[in-house]
Amino acid sequence: MELPATLARMGKVIRSNRWTKASAYSARGRRQARQPRRPRVPKNMPAKRSVRWFPIALVALPLAAFSAVLFFPATDSSPAEAEAAIGFAQVIDREEAYFPICSGPQRVTCVVDGDTIWYRGEKIRLVGFDTPEVSNPGCANEARLGALATERLQDLLNEGAFSLEANPEGREHDRYGRALLVVSRGGANLGDMLVGEGLAERRGGRGNVWC
C-alpha cells in the first residue's frame, strides 16, 4: 500500500510554523481576534508630562479667598473689619478741619502751640514729643522756635485729613485735663516730622534744649 507514503506527504504539507490556535474557535477567541492590536510605543518616546495640580491650587485658593473678601465683603461688616479680614489695615484718615492760631477766650478748633491744639471744643495735648514754649519761653531762641513749631503744626493739620489715635501709654488725660492723643496722617506721626525738622524733641528727652 502507498498509504504511509501518502501520509508522509500530507505530513509535509501540514507541518508549518503558522497554525490557528484552538482558542480562536471559541467565542472569546473570536472576539479577541476581531480586536485590533494596540500599536507599541517605542521605548525612547518621552511620556506625556502630567500636570501638577497641587502647586497651582496652593496659589489659586488663597487668591480666590482674597478676591472674595475684597470684592464681596459682608454687608454687615464695618470698613475696619473688612480691612482686617484681608490681612492688612489700610490707614484711612477721617478727621479734617481748618486750624487757625488760637486767640481769645472762645476756642473750638485751633492751634495753641507746637504740641497742643483745640479740636471740636476739646483741648488736646499731642503725645510723644515736646515743642518750645510760646506762653512762657525761657529765652528768645525758645520763643522764636516755639512760634515756628506752632506755625508748622498749623500747616501740617491744614494740609488735609488726619487721624487722632489713643495714647499708646494708656493715659487718657494729663493733670491739666487735656486729652492725650497721637496725631498722624497715613500712619505717620506728625510729631516725628517736627522732631526731624528740629522744631521738637522726643518726649522724655534732655529737657529744655532751646536755651
C-alpha positions in Angstrom: 0.0 0.0 0.0 1.1 3.5 -0.7 -0.8 4.9 2.4 2.3 5.5 4.5 3.9 7.5 1.7 0.7 9.5 1.2 0.5 10.2 4.9 4.2 11.3 4.9 3.5 13.7 2.1 0.4 15.0 3.9 2.6 15.5 7.0 4.9 17.6 5.0 2.1 19.7 3.8 0.5 20.1 7.3 3.8 20.7 9.1 4.1 24.5 9.3 5.1 27.2 11.8 1.8 29.0 11.3 -1.4 27.5 12.6 -4.7 28.6 14.1 -4.9 28.2 17.8 -7.8 26.3 19.3 -8.8 29.2 21.4 -9.6 31.2 18.2 -12.6 28.9 17.7 -14.2 29.8 21.0 -16.5 32.8 21.4 -13.9 34.7 23.5 -11.2 33.8 21.0 -13.3 35.2 18.1 -13.8 38.5 20.0 -10.1 38.8 20.7 -9.3 38.0 17.1 -11.5 40.8 15.9 -9.9 43.4 18.2 -7.1 45.3 16.5 -3.7 45.2 18.2 -2.6 48.4 20.0 0.5 49.9 18.5 3.6 49.5 20.6 5.1 52.7 22.0 8.8 52.9 21.3 10.8 52.8 24.5 12.7 56.0 23.7 9.4 58.0 23.2 9.0 60.6 26.1 6.0 60.1 28.2 3.3 62.7 28.5 4.1 65.2 31.2 1.4 65.1 33.9 0.1 68.4 35.3 1.0 69.0 38.9 -2.2 70.5 40.4 -1.0 70.9 44.0 1.2 74.0 43.4 -1.5 75.6 41.2 -4.1 75.0 43.9 -1.7 76.3 46.6 -1.6 79.7 44.8 -5.2 79.8 43.4 -7.1 79.1 46.6 -5.6 82.0 48.7 -6.0 84.3 45.7 -9.7 83.3 45.3 -10.3 83.9 49.1 -8.6 87.3 48.9 -10.7 88.3 45.9 -13.9 87.2 47.5 -13.3 89.3 50.7 -12.0 92.3 48.7 -14.8 92.5 46.1 -17.7 90.9 48.1 -17.4 92.0 51.7 -20.0 91.1 54.2 -22.8 93.7 54.2 -23.0 93.9 58.0 -19.2 94.4 58.4 -17.7 97.8 59.2 -14.9 99.2 57.0 -12.3 98.5 59.7 -13.5 94.8 60.0 -13.3 94.4 56.2 -9.8 95.7 56.1 -8.7 93.4 58.9 -10.3 90.4 57.2 -8.0 90.7 54.2 -4.9 90.7 56.3 -4.0 94.3 56.4 -5.4 97.6 57.7 -5.3 100.3 55.2 -5.0 103.6 57.0 -7.9 106.0 56.3 -7.7 109.4 57.9 -11.1 110.6 58.8 -10.6 113.9 60.7 -10.4 117.2 58.8 -10.9 120.9 59.8 -9.3 124.3 59.3 -7.0 125.3 62.2 -6.3 128.9 62.8 -3.9 130.0 65.6 -5.8 130.2 68.8 -6.7 133.7 70.1 -9.3 135.0 72.6 -11.2 133.0 75.2 -13.5 131.1 72.8 -11.6 128.2 71.4 -13.2 125.4 69.4 -10.7 124.3 66.7 -7.3 126.0 66.6 -3.6 125.5 67.3 -2.3 126.6 70.8 1.4 125.8 70.2 3.5 123.1 68.6 2.2 120.3 70.7 -1.3 121.4 71.9 -4.5 122.0 69.9 -8.2 122.5 70.3 -10.4 120.3 68.1 -14.2 120.4 68.1 -14.2 122.0 71.5 -11.7 119.6 73.2 -8.2 120.6 74.3 -5.7 118.0 73.2 -2.1 117.5 74.2 -0.3 115.7 71.4 1.8 112.9 72.9 5.2 111.6 72.0 7.1 114.9 71.6 7.6 118.3 73.2 8.0 121.7 71.4 9.4 125.0 72.6 7.1 127.1 74.9 5.4 130.1 73.5 3.4 131.3 76.5 6.4 131.4 78.9 9.6 130.8 77.0 12.9 130.5 78.8 14.8 132.6 76.2 14.4 134.5 72.9 15.6 131.4 71.0 12.9 129.3 72.5 10.2 131.9 71.8 11.4 132.0 68.1 11.4 128.3 67.7 8.1 128.0 69.5 6.5 130.3 67.0 8.0 128.3 64.1 6.8 125.0 65.6 3.2 126.4 66.1 3.0 127.6 62.5 4.5 124.3 61.2 1.9 122.2 63.1 -0.8 124.5 61.8 0.4 123.9 58.2 0.5 120.2 58.7 -3.0 120.0 60.1 -4.4 122.1 57.3 -2.8 120.1 54.6 -5.6 117.5 54.7 -7.3 114.8 56.6 -5.6 113.3 59.7 -6.2 110.8 62.4 -6.3 111.1 66.2 -5.3 107.9 67.9 -5.3 106.8 71.5 -2.2 107.3 73.7 -0.1 104.2 73.4 1.0 104.7 77.1 -2.7 104.2 78.2 -3.3 107.5 80.0 -6.3 109.4 78.5 -5.8 112.8 80.2 -2.9 114.7 81.8 -3.0 116.6 85.1 -4.4 119.7 83.3 -7.4 117.8 81.9 -6.1 117.8 78.4 -6.9 114.7 76.2 -3.7 112.8 75.4 -3.8 111.7 71.7 -1.5 110.9 68.8 -2.0 112.9 65.6 -1.0 111.2 62.4 -1.5 111.1 58.6 -1.3 108.0 56.6 0.0 106.2 59.7 2.9 108.6 60.2 3.1 110.6 63.4 3.1 114.3 62.6 5.2 114.9 65.8 8.0 112.9 64.2 8.1 115.4 61.4 8.6 118.2 63.8 11.3 116.3 65.5 13.0 115.7 62.2 12.9 119.4 61.3 14.4 120.4 64.6 11.2 122.0 66.0 10.5 119.4 68.7 12.2 116.8 70.8 11.0 113.4 71.7 9.1 113.1 75.0 11.4 112.3 77.9 14.5 113.7 76.2 17.1 116.1 77.7 14.6 118.7 78.8 14.7 122.3 77.6 17.4 122.3 74.8 16.2 125.5 73.2 18.1 128.0 75.5 
